[in-house]
Amino acid sequence: MPEPDSVPAADLPPRTVRRAGGWAVGNRGDDEYFAVSRRCRHQLADLAEGSVDADGCLVCPWHQSRYDVRTGEMVDGPRGFLGYHGPAPGYSGLVRLVGSIARLRVGQAVRRGDDVVVTD
């Protein structure tokens, strides 16, 4: 049986995200851990390189799409595309619609000793 994906809890202070196998694992604050699939639904950026905003949403590092980590749904569309960073209201709305249907996979992240472990 393979070892579960994990990350040291010391590497997950509040509002941070780290990679654990195929998961973006983070801490929304007060040791409220989450795990979601790593690829943004917009242009497949690695969400493990993202951040957690004040609302506890995972923010994509490329174009700032925001995800509800409890459901995997994109709650705010991208602010740009390709190399462009700026307003794109119609495009962002379309991507957000796709992201609400094609949600991120959500795992369970729990603290076990010194590690945060991800289970499906």
C-alpha positions in Angstrom: 0.0 0.0 0.0 1.5 3.4 -1.0 2.3 6.1 1.5 -0.3 8.9 1.7 0.7 12.3 0.4 1.8 14.6 3.2 3.6 17.8 4.1 5.2 18.8 7.4 2.7 20.9 9.4 5.6 23.3 10.2 5.7 24.1 6.5 2.0 25.2 6.5 1.7 28.4 8.6 -1.7 30.2 8.1 -2.5 31.2 4.5 0.1 29.2 2.8 0.0 26.4 0.2 2.5 23.6 -0.5 2.7 20.6 -2.9 2.0 17.1 -1.7 2.0 14.7 -4.6 -0.9 15.6 -6.9 -2.4 17.9 -4.2 -2.2 21.6 -3.3 -2.3 21.5 0.5 -2.9 24.6 2.5 -3.8 26.2 5.8 -6.8 28.6 5.7 -5.9 29.7 9.2 -6.2 28.3 12.7 -4.9 25.0 11.4 -7.9 24.6 9.1 -6.1 22.5 6.4 -7.3 21.7 2.9 -6.3 19.6 -0.1 -7.4 20.2 -3.7 -6.1 19.0 -7.1 -3.1 21.1 -8.2 -4.1 22.4 -11.7 -6.1 25.6 -12.2 -9.1 25.2 -14.5 -8.1 28.3 -16.4 -4.6 27.6 -17.9 -3.4 24.7 -15.7 -1.2 26.7 -13.4 0.2 24.8 -10.4 -2.1 25.9 -7.5 0.5 24.6 -5.0 2.4 27.8 -5.9 -0.7 29.9 -5.1 -1.8 31.7 -1.9 -4.7 31.8 0.5 -6.6 35.1 0.7 -8.3 36.7 3.7 -11.5 34.8 2.8 -9.8 31.4 2.9 -10.0 31.0 -0.9 -7.1 29.5 -2.8 -5.7 32.1 -5.3 -4.1 31.0 -8.6 -0.6 32.3 -9.0 -1.0 33.2 -12.7 -4.2 35.1 -13.1 -5.7 35.2 -9.6 -8.7 32.9 -10.1 -10.1 32.1 -6.7 -11.4 28.7 -5.5 -13.5 27.7 -2.6 -11.3 24.9 -1.1 -14.3 23.2 0.6 -16.1 22.6 -2.7 -13.4 23.0 -5.4 -15.6 25.6 -7.2 -14.0 28.6 -8.9 -15.7 31.5 -7.2 -14.0 34.3 -9.1 -12.7 34.1 -12.6 -9.2 35.0 -13.9 -7.9 38.5 -14.2 -6.3 38.0 -17.6 -5.1 35.3 -19.9 -1.9 34.1 -21.4 0.6 36.9 -20.6 -2.0 39.6 -20.1 -3.0 40.6 -16.6 -6.0 42.9 -16.5 -9.7 43.1 -16.9 -11.5 40.6 -19.2 -15.1 40.5 -17.9 -16.7 38.3 -20.6 -13.8 35.9 -20.7 -13.5 35.7 -16.9 -17.3 35.0 -16.6 -17.0 32.1 -19.2 -14.0 30.6 -17.4 -15.8 31.0 -14.0 -18.8 29.1 -15.4 -16.5 26.3 -16.6 -14.8 26.3 -13.2 -18.1 26.0 -11.4 -18.9 22.8 -13.4 -15.4 21.3 -13.7 -14.4 21.8 -10.0 -11.1 21.0 -8.4 -10.9 17.6 -6.8 -11.2 17.9 -3.0 -9.4 15.7 -0.6 -9.3 15.6 3.2 -6.2 17.1 4.9 -5.7 16.1 8.5 -2.9 16.6 11.0 -1.2 13.4 12.1 1.6 14.1 14.4 4.1 16.5 12.8 2.5 16.1 9.3 -0.6 17.1 7.4 -1.8 14.0 5.5 -4.1 13.9 2.5 -6.7 11.2 2.0 -9.3 11.0 -0.9 
